[in-house]
Amino acid sequence: MAGVPWLRSVALGGPALASFLLLFGTGLEFIRFLTFKAVFLEGGPGEASVRWSSALQDPRVLRPLGVNVGLLLLFILQHSLMANEAVKRWMAHGFGVLQRSMYVACTALSLQVLMRCWQPVPDGPYLWNACTEPWHTWLSLLCFVLHFVAWLVIFSIVLVFDYAELMGIKQVYYHCLDLGDPLALKSHRAVRLYSHLRHPVYLEFLLILWAVPCLPLDRLLLAALLTLYLSCGHGLDQQDYSYLRAQLDKKFTIFCSEDLRRGGEDKGS
């Protein structure tokens, strides 16, 4: 980075990298929270004899549900308010090029609070519970395969997006090189897609939320509220899908060309 003051690069790059690592670690823990815990660690005989009307009047059920609702609202409010244009302008005025990194860090922290303070509801009924043999082993395996495929699709779609810009690292890099805002250099179709959707994981995330061997009250609350939130924020249209498909085809073509070039070099040698 010739000609760029190293002190400014460290001062800006350090927080940006820290927020990225925080979100990366939180993402891995979120996978454990949504998949491994629900597929392999939860389940049991359940409270089959508990009636729903009685359970929803039981303080042992209502208290943890109330805590969980508060945790979900905390995450939803943070994620939505900080994405508001007025709030983004205010944060850009206060934090400058680190605005996106601050948003990423706050999202990771709100997820950490959600996962660490989440309250199970062992005394409540299950919407469904297949955690009994002979179904438990095979159904858990099937759910794990579905979750694995869904996460794989999510990570593949993320590659279509500008991941470095999404995490706030590219903004800092461009700023240190005096290249301006990376989003301003993108095409109109890319900016349009970004304004409609920053989370290209709608159907896959719904599969992860609902495809579980058993659905206790706390998981039902988590799946229902996040489904409602995702449904309200999902705004892809046909033009966005066309752009995503074109970008995916472009990356696939580049990958195949590189593979053929390397194969030709190997034969030539």
KOLKOLPA-349598 format. One record per residue: x, y, z of N, C-alpha, C in turn. Coordinates in steps of 0.1 Angstrom, whole numbers, plus 5000, padded with zeros to 4 digits. Layout:
<sites>
XYZXYZXYZ;...
</sites>
This chain:
<sites>
500849885000500050005000500950125000;501650144989502650254988501850384988;502450484995501850614995500650625005;500250525012499150525021499750525035;499350625044499850625057499550495064;500550425070500250305076499450315089;499550425095498750445108497250445105;496950525094495450525091494950395086;495850315079495450185075495150085087;496050095097495850015108494650055116;494450185118493350235126492050205120;491950195107490650165100490550015097;491649945093491649805090491449715102;492049765114491949675126490449655130;489649765132488249745135487449665124;487749695112487049625101487349475101;488549435103488949295104488349235116;488349305128487849255140486349225139;485549315132484149295130483849175121;484749165111484549045102484848915110;485848905118486148785125485048755135;484548865141483448845151482248785144;481848845132480748785125480948645120;482148615116482548485111482348385122;482948415134482748325145481348305150;480548425150479148415153478348335143;478748345131478048265120478248115123;479448075126479647935129478847885141;478747975152477947945163476447945160;476048025151474648035147474247905140;475247845132474947715125474747615136;475547615146475447515157474047535164;473747655166472447695173471247645165;471247675152470047645144470047495139;471147435137471147305131471547195141;472747195146473247085154472447075167;472147185173471347185186469947125183;469247175172467947135170467846995164;468846955157468746815150469246705159;470246735167470946625174470746635190;470646755195470646775209469246795216;468246835208466946855214466146725211;465046715218464146605216464046515228;463146425228462846335239461446305239;460946255250459546215250458546325249;459046445253458146565252457046565263;456246665262455146675272453846655264;453646525260452546495252451146515259;451146495272449946505280449546655283;450446745280450146885283449346945272;448247005276447347075267447847215264;447647255251448247385247447547495255;446247485258445647595266446147605280;446447485286447047485299448447535299;449247495289450647535288450847685287;449947745279450047895277449547975289;449147905299448847975312449747945323;450747855320451747815330452947915330;453247975342454348065343455647995339;455847865341457047805337457247805322;456147815315456147825300456247975296;455448055302455248195297456548275300;457248245311458448325315459548305304;459948185301461048175291460548225277;459248205274458748255261458848405260;458548475271458648615272460048665270;461048595276462448625275462848605260;462448495254462748475240462248575230;460948615233460348725225461148845225;461648885238462449005239463748995232;464348875232465648855225465448865210;464348805205464148815190463848965186;463049035194462749175191464049255191;464949225201466149305201466949285189;467049155184467749135171467049195159;465749185159465049235147465149395147;464949455158465049605159466449645155;467449585161468849625157469149605142;468649495137468949465123468249555113;467049595118466149675109466449825110;466649875123466850015125468150055119;469249975121470550015116470650005101;469649935095469649935080468750045075;468150125083467350245079468250345073;467850415062468650505055469050625064;468150675072468450785081469550745091;469350625097470350585107471750555100;471650505088472950475080473650605078;472950715074473550845072474150895085;473450885096473950925109475250855112;475250715110476350635114477550675105;477250695092478350735083478950865087;478150955092478651085097479551065109;479150965118479950945130481150855128;480950745120481950645119482650645106;482150725096482750725083482750595076;483950555071484050435063483750305071;483750315084483550205092482050185095;481250255088479750245091479250095089;479650035078479249895075479849805085;481049825089481749735099481049745112;480549865116479849875129478549805128;477849815117476549735115476849585116;477849535110478249395110478549355125;479249435132479649405146478449405155;477549505153476349505161475449385158;475349345146474549235142475049105149;476449095149477048975155476748975170;476849095176476649105191475249075195;474249125187472849095189472548945188;473248875178473048735177473648655188;474848705193475448645205474548655217;473948765219473048785230471848685229;471248675216470148585214470548445217;471648395212472048255214472348225228;473048315235473548285248472448295259;471448385256470348405266469148325262;469148255252467948185247467448085258;466148075260465547995271464747885265;465147755267464347645263463047635271;462047565266460747555273460547405275;461247335285461047195287459647155292;458947245298457647205303456447235294;456847275281455747295272455547185262;454447185255454147085245454947105233;454947005224455647005211454547015200;454847095190453947095178454046965171;455246905170455446775166456746715172;456746585174457946525180458046385175;459146365167459346235161460646175167;461046225178462346175185462146045192;461445955186461345825192461645725181;462245615186462645505176461445435171;461445395158462645385149462845515141;462045615143462045735135463245825138;463645835150464545935155465845935147;466545825146467845815139467745865124;466745805117466645825103466145965100;465246015108464746155106465746255110;466546235120467646325123468646335112;468946215106469946215095469346285083;468046265080467446335069467446485071;467146535083467146675086468546735085;469546655090470846705089471346725074;470946625066471246635051470646765045;469346785048468646905043469247035048;469647035061470347155066471647175059;472447065057473747075051473547135037;472647085029472447135015471947275016;471147315025470647455026471747545029;472647515039473747595042474747605031;474947495023475847495012475247595001;473947594999473347684989473547824994;473347845007473447985012474848035010;475847955013477248005011477548014996;476947934987477247954973476648084968;475448114973474748244968475548364973;476048354986476848464991478048494982;478648394975479748414966479348494954;478048494951477648574940477648724944;477448754956477448894961478948924964;479149054965480449104969480649094984;481148974988481248945002482049045010;483149085004484049185011483349315014;482549355004481749485006480649465016;480049345016478949315025479449315039;480649265042481249265055481949395059;482049495050482549625054484049635052;484749525047486149525045486549605033;485849585022486149655010486049805010;485149855018484949995020486250055026;486849995036488050045042489150035033;489249925025490349905016490350015005;489150035000489050144989489350274995;488950305007489150435013490650455015;491350355020492850375022493550395009;493050344998493650364985493050484977;492150554984491450674978490750634965;490050524966489250474954487750504955;487350564966485950604968485150484974;483850494972482850394977482750284967;483050154971482950044961481450034956;480450064964479150044959478850144948;479450264948479250364937479850314924;480750214924481350164912480650054906;479550004913478849884908477749934898;477349834890476349864879475049894886;474149954878472749984882472049864887;472149754880471449624883471949574896;473249584899473849534912473249624923;473249754922472849844932471349824935;470549794924469149764925468949634933;469749534931469649414938469949434953;471049504955471449534969470349604977;469649694970468649774977467449684980;467249584972466049494975466349384985;467649334985467949214993469349204996;469649205009471049185013471149045019;470048965019470048835025469448735015;470248685006469748594996469548455001;468748435012468748305018467348265022;466348325016464948315021464448165022;464348095011463847965011464747865019;466047885017466947795024466847815039;466747935043466647965058465347915063;464247925056463047865060463147715062;463847645053464047505055464847475067;465847555070466647535082465747555095;464947655095464147685106463047575109;462447515099461347425101461647285100;462647245093462947105090463747045102;463047015113463646965125462846845130;463546745137462746625141461646655151;461846755160460846795169460746945170;459546995173459347135173458747185187;459647205197459147255210458647395208;458147455219457547585219458647695216;459847675221460847785219461247785204;461447665198461847655184460647705175;459447675179458247725172458247875172;458547935183458548085184459648145175;460848085176461948125168461648115153;461148005149460847985135459748075130;458748095138457548175134457948325132;458648375142459048515142460048545131;461048465130462048485119461448465105;460548375104459848355091459048485087;458348535097457548665095458548775091;459648785098460648895096461248875082;461648755078462148735065461148755054;459948725056458848745046458648885044;458748965054458549115053459649175046;460849125047462049185041462549125028;461849025023462248955011461549024999;462449084990461849164980462449144966;462849024964463448994950462348994940;462649044928461749034917462448964905;461748954893462348884882463648944877;463749074877465049134873466149104882;465849094895466949054905467348914902;466348824900466748684898467548674885;467248744875467948744862469448784864;469548894872470948944875471748834883;471048774893471748674901472148554892;471248514883471648404874472748434865;472748564860473848604851475148604858;475148654871476448664878476948524881;475948424885476348294888476948224875;476348244864476848184851478148244848;478348374850479648434848480748374856;480448354869481548304878481748154874;480748084870480947944866481747934853;481548024844482348034832483748064834;484048154843485448194847486148074853;485348004862485947884869486247774859;485347754850485647644839486847684830;486947814827488047864818489347844826;489347874839490547854846490947714847;489947624849490247484850490747424837;490147474825490647424812492147474810;492347604814493747664812494747584820;494447554832495347474840495547334835;494447274830494647144824495547144811;495447254803496247264792497747284795;497947364806499347384811499947254816;499147174823499647044828499946954816;499146954806499446864794500746914787;500847054786502047104779503347074787;503247074800504447044808504746894808;
</sites>
